[in-house]
Amino acid sequence: MWSSGLDRHYSIAIIGAGPYGLSLAAKLRAANADFILFGRTMSFWRENVPIGTRLLSGPVICSLSDNQFDCAAYAEANGMSLPIAFTGEEFVAYGTWFQSQACPDPDPRTVLYTTREHQTYKLQLSDGAAVTADHVAIAIGLKPFAFRPPQFANMPAHLVLHTSDLHNPSEFRGRKLAIIGSGQSAIDCAALLSERNAEVEVLVRARDPLRFNGDHFAKSFDRSSATSKLKGAIRVFLNKPEIYRSLPVPVRDMWLNRMLRTMADQSLIQRLGAVRFGLGRTVTEALTENNQIRLHLDDHSIRTVDHVVLGTGYRVDVDEITFLSAELRREIRRHAGYPELNSKMESSASGLYFIGAMAAWSFGPVMWLVKGATWAAKTVSRATLAGS
């Protein structure tokens, strides 16, 4: 499908073959656009998301298109019933099927360096070849933005893992682990590891009990009340990308932080019986010792564990996109690390688009979720095709 020849020109180059990249590629293919898709299909979900993870959104919301290649079509084509919620493995299977039906095979070469000259982008590839494009859409997902607190920054990768490195929890059977954090990924990993007979303690900076969403978290009010319905309607309204983008900057900041605040799904509660929790505890120092990690905590206690798992989330930062030239990165206006995007999802570097979590400050928290992929695909395909 792809050629290693030098300087093949395309109208559009997509970097990243996860949900957002695939959804955009399907839109462009349906429009007979001249484009190329770089990446390995669903690689982050296939290689990084912990086995056994369940998506919080149902399959209908996780569809990568709103036509014949949605989740319902996938289930019908494979003679199956859709589950209430996909596991990571089931979502990979759907994404792989979607790619085979709706997209060309992605070009598996890695984009090493991207520059722009006279409004044309040049992408240097891992085999020494290069292609050029009028537009570039970056859909690289979250992996480059995994946050490691300073006290763990230089620790061995096999001893200190981010939750996005914990693909196979079964490898830690019988091991002793400390998980740092109290969000969805941290608590989900705690459940998965303890179910595989690992000894798990979750260390949480806050002294208050963990926060869970869902019915358990919301027992204090009646969901059928007029007030609750109004709050729900406001939430849905503000999470619409076009509405969110029109909000004043302080309101955007507040709403994005509120929607992304640390919280775990209440369905995990029943799976945490074997997990210990250290509330109000902060790691002040981490040291390696005999192929283990010794954690010094703020109450002067010490934990010695086989591995530390960082459930510390992700921090979007344009400067972490190292395949963009320094000149391009400097040209991109940003807010708190996020690129500032216009209504077409285009950055201040003309012809350079960002989709997925990188677009969240401009278009809201839905961009952190799979369900934002179809909206982003429609927006960017419309913009790039109009400019071609």
C-alpha positions in Angstrom: 0.0 0.0 0.0 2.9 2.4 0.7 6.1 3.1 -1.1 9.5 4.1 0.4 10.1 6.5 -2.5 11.4 10.0 -1.6 9.2 13.1 -1.7 5.8 11.6 -2.6 3.4 14.5 -2.1 0.0 14.2 -0.4 -2.7 16.7 0.4 -3.0 15.5 4.0 -0.8 13.4 6.3 -2.3 11.9 9.5 0.2 11.0 12.2 -1.3 8.4 14.5 -3.6 5.3 13.8 -5.6 5.2 17.0 -9.3 6.0 17.2 -9.0 9.7 16.2 -6.6 9.0 13.3 -8.7 6.1 12.0 -11.9 8.1 12.2 -10.3 11.0 10.2 -8.8 8.6 7.7 -12.2 7.0 7.1 -13.8 10.4 6.4 -11.0 11.3 4.0 -11.2 8.0 2.2 -14.9 8.3 1.7 -14.2 11.7 0.1 -11.5 10.2 -2.2 -9.0 12.6 -0.6 -5.2 12.3 -1.4 -3.9 11.4 2.1 -1.5 9.1 4.0 -2.0 7.6 7.5 1.1 6.9 9.6 1.1 4.5 12.6 0.2 1.0 13.7 -3.5 0.3 14.1 -4.7 0.9 17.7 -1.1 0.5 18.9 -1.6 2.3 22.2 -4.7 0.2 23.1 -3.0 -3.0 21.8 0.3 -2.5 23.6 -0.2 -0.1 26.5 -3.7 -0.2 28.0 -3.8 -2.8 30.8 -5.4 -6.1 29.7 -8.9 -6.3 31.4 -9.5 -2.5 31.4 -13.1 -1.6 30.7 -14.1 1.5 28.8 -16.4 3.8 30.8 -18.6 4.6 27.7 -20.8 2.1 26.0 -20.1 0.7 22.5 -22.5 3.0 20.8 -20.7 6.0 22.1 -17.3 4.4 21.1 -18.2 4.1 17.4 -15.6 5.6 15.1 -18.1 6.5 12.5 -21.8 7.3 12.3 -22.4 5.2 9.2 -22.1 1.5 8.2 -18.9 1.1 10.2 -20.2 1.8 13.6 -20.2 -0.6 16.5 -23.6 -2.0 15.6 -22.4 -2.9 12.1 -19.3 -4.5 13.7 -21.5 -6.7 15.9 -23.7 -7.7 13.0 -20.8 -8.5 10.7 -19.3 -10.7 13.4 -22.5 -12.4 14.6 -22.2 -11.1 18.1 -24.1 -9.1 20.7 -22.5 -5.9 21.9 -21.5 -5.9 25.6 -22.6 -3.1 27.9 -19.0 -1.9 28.0 -16.1 -2.8 25.8 -12.9 -4.2 27.4 -9.7 -2.8 26.0 -9.3 -6.0 24.0 -12.8 -5.8 22.5 -12.2 -2.2 21.6 -9.0 -3.1 19.8 -10.9 -5.8 17.9 -13.5 -3.2 16.8 -10.9 -0.7 15.8 -9.0 -3.3 13.8 -12.2 -4.3 12.0 -13.0 -0.6 11.4 -9.6 0.0 9.8 -10.0 -3.1 7.6 -13.4 -1.9 6.4 -13.1 1.9 6.3 -9.5 2.9 6.0 -6.4 2.1 3.9 -3.7 0.1 5.6 -1.6 2.6 7.7 2.0 3.2 6.7 3.9 1.6 9.7 7.0 3.8 9.3 7.7 6.2 12.2 7.6 9.9 11.5 10.9 11.1 13.0 10.9 14.8 12.1 8.5 17.3 10.6 9.4 20.7 9.2 7.6 23.3 7.0 8.9 25.2 4.1 6.8 27.6 2.0 3.6 26.2 3.4 4.5 22.6 2.6 5.3 20.1 5.3 8.1 17.6 5.0 8.0 14.4 7.1 11.2 12.5 7.5 10.5 8.8 8.1 12.3 6.0 9.9 13.5 4.3 6.8 15.3 7.4 5.5 12.5 8.3 3.1 10.5 11.5 3.2 7.0 12.7 2.1 5.5 16.1 1.8 2.0 17.3 2.5 -0.1 20.5 2.4 -1.8 19.6 5.7 -0.7 17.5 8.8 -3.1 16.2 11.4 -1.6 15.0 14.6 -3.5 12.2 16.3 -0.8 10.7 18.5 -3.0 10.0 21.6 -1.8 10.2 25.2 1.4 8.2 25.5 3.9 11.0 25.0 2.2 13.0 27.8 2.4 10.4 30.6 3.4 12.3 33.7 6.2 11.1 36.0 6.6 13.2 39.2 10.2 14.5 39.7 11.0 12.0 42.5 10.5 9.2 40.0 11.9 10.9 36.9 15.2 9.0 36.8 14.2 5.7 38.2 14.6 2.4 36.2 11.7 1.9 33.9 11.2 -1.8 34.9 10.8 -0.8 38.5 8.7 2.4 38.1 6.0 2.1 35.5 3.2 4.5 34.4 -0.2 2.9 34.2 0.2 3.2 30.4 3.1 0.8 30.7 1.2 -1.9 32.6 -0.2 -3.8 29.7 -0.1 -7.3 31.3 -1.0 -7.2 35.0 -0.5 -10.9 35.2 3.2 -10.4 35.0 3.1 -9.0 38.5 1.6 -12.0 40.2 3.0 -12.4 43.7 4.8 -9.1 43.6 4.5 -6.1 46.0 3.4 -2.9 44.4 2.7 0.7 45.4 0.3 2.7 43.2 0.5 6.5 43.3 -2.7 8.3 42.6 -6.5 8.0 43.0 -7.9 8.5 39.5 -9.6 6.0 37.2 -6.4 4.6 35.8 -4.8 4.2 39.3 -7.8 2.5 40.9 -8.5 0.3 37.8 -4.9 -0.9 37.9 -5.2 -1.6 41.6 -8.2 -3.8 41.0 -6.6 -5.6 38.0 -3.3 -6.3 39.9 -5.0 -7.5 43.1 -7.2 -9.8 41.1 -4.0 -11.4 39.8 -2.7 -12.0 43.3 -0.3 -9.0 43.6 0.0 -7.2 46.9 -1.2 -3.7 46.3 -1.2 -0.5 48.3 -2.6 2.7 46.8 -0.9 5.9 48.1 -3.1 9.0 47.9 -2.1 12.5 48.6 -5.6 13.6 49.7 -6.8 12.7 53.2 -10.4 12.5 52.2 -12.0 9.2 51.1 -11.6 8.4 47.4 -14.1 10.1 45.0 -16.2 7.8 42.8 -18.6 8.8 40.1 -21.8 7.0 39.3 -24.7 6.2 41.6 -22.5 5.5 44.6 -21.0 9.0 44.4 -24.4 10.6 43.7 -26.6 9.0 46.4 -27.0 12.4 48.1 -29.4 13.7 45.5 -32.4 12.5 43.5 -31.5 12.1 39.9 -35.1 12.4 38.9 -35.5 15.9 40.4 -35.8 19.0 38.3 -32.5 20.3 39.7 -30.6 17.2 38.8 -32.1 17.1 35.3 -31.1 20.7 34.8 -27.6 20.1 35.9 -27.4 17.1 33.5 -28.6 19.2 30.6 -26.1 21.9 31.4 -23.3 19.4 31.5 -24.3 17.9 28.1 -24.6 21.4 26.7 -21.2 22.7 27.9 -19.5 19.5 26.7 -20.5 20.1 23.1 -17.2 21.1 21.4 -18.6 24.1 19.5 -20.3 25.4 22.7 -17.2 24.9 24.9 -15.0 26.7 22.4 -17.3 29.8 22.7 -16.9 30.1 26.5 -14.7 32.8 28.1 -11.2 31.5 28.9 -11.7 31.4 32.7 -14.9 29.4 32.3 -13.1 27.0 29.9 -10.3 26.5 32.4 -12.7 25.9 35.2 -14.9 23.5 33.2 -12.0 21.4 31.8 -10.4 21.1 35.2 -13.8 20.1 36.8 -14.5 17.5 34.2 -11.0 16.0 34.3 -10.8 16.0 38.1 -9.4 12.9 39.9 -12.2 10.4 40.3 -12.7 6.6 39.7 -15.8 4.7 38.5 -18.0 3.4 41.3 -18.2 -0.1 39.6 -14.6 -0.6 40.8 -15.5 -0.5 44.5 -16.5 -4.1 44.8 -13.2 -5.2 43.3 -11.0 -3.4 45.8 -11.4 -5.7 48.9 -7.8 -6.9 48.9 -6.3 -3.4 48.2 -4.8 -1.3 51.0 -5.0 2.5 50.9 -2.7 5.0 52.4 -4.7 8.3 52.5 -2.9 11.6 53.1 0.4 10.2 52.1 3.0 11.8 49.8 6.3 10.2 48.6 9.1 12.6 49.6 12.0 10.4 48.2 12.3 7.2 46.2 15.5 5.1 46.1 16.5 1.8 44.5 17.8 -0.9 46.7 18.5 -4.6 45.8 16.3 -4.3 42.7 13.5 -2.9 44.8 12.1 0.6 45.5 12.2 2.2 48.9 9.7 4.9 49.3 10.0 7.5 52.1 6.7 9.1 52.9 5.8 12.4 54.5 4.9 10.8 57.8 8.5 9.4 58.0 7.3 5.9 57.3 9.0 3.7 54.6 7.5 1.3 52.1 9.8 -1.2 50.3 8.1 -2.6 47.1 9.0 -4.5 44.0 7.4 -2.0 41.7 5.8 1.5 41.7 2.9 2.2 39.4 2.3 5.8 38.6 -1.4 6.6 38.2 -0.4 10.2 37.8 -2.2 10.9 34.6 -1.1 12.8 31.5 -0.1 16.4 31.0 -0.5 17.6 27.4 2.5 19.7 26.3 3.4 20.7 22.8 7.1 20.5 23.6 6.7 16.7 24.2 5.9 16.2 20.5 9.6 15.8 19.6 9.0 14.9 15.9 7.9 18.5 15.4 10.8 20.8 14.6 11.7 23.4 17.3 10.7 26.1 14.8 7.2 24.6 14.4 6.8 24.2 18.2 7.7 27.8 18.8 5.1 28.9 16.2 2.3 27.1 18.0 0.4 29.4 20.4 -0.6 27.4 23.5 -2.4 27.6 26.8 -1.2 25.5 29.7 0.7 23.3 27.3 -2.3 22.7 25.0 -2.2 24.1 21.4 -4.6 26.9 20.9 -6.8 25.9 17.9 -9.2 27.8 15.6 -12.7 26.5 14.8 -11.2 24.1 12.2 -8.9 22.5 14.8 -6.0 24.2 13.1 -3.1 25.6 15.2 -1.4 28.9 14.7 1.0 27.0 12.5 -1.0 27.1 9.3 -2.1 23.7 8.0 -1.2 21.9 11.2 -4.1 20.3 13.0 -4.4 18.6 16.4 -7.1 16.1 17.4 -7.7 14.0 20.5 -6.7 15.1 24.0 -4.4 17.8 22.5 -7.5 19.6 21.4 -9.2 19.5 24.8 -8.5 23.1 25.9 -10.0 24.4 22.6 -12.9 22.0 22.3 -13.5 20.6 25.7 -13.2 17.4 27.8 -14.9 15.3 25.1 -11.6 15.4 23.2 -10.1 13.2 25.9 -12.7 10.5 25.1 -13.2 8.2 22.2 -16.6 9.7 21.5 -15.0 12.9 20.3 -13.4 11.2 17.4 -16.2 11.4 14.9 -16.8 15.1 15.6 -13.1 15.8 15.1 -13.0 13.8 11.9 -15.9 15.7 10.4 -14.3 19.1 11.4 -10.8 18.4 10.1 -11.9 16.6 6.9 -14.1 19.5 6.0 -11.3 22.0 6.7 -8.6 20.2 4.8 -10.7 19.2 1.9 -11.9 22.8 1.5 -8.3 23.9 1.4 -7.1 21.3 -1.0 
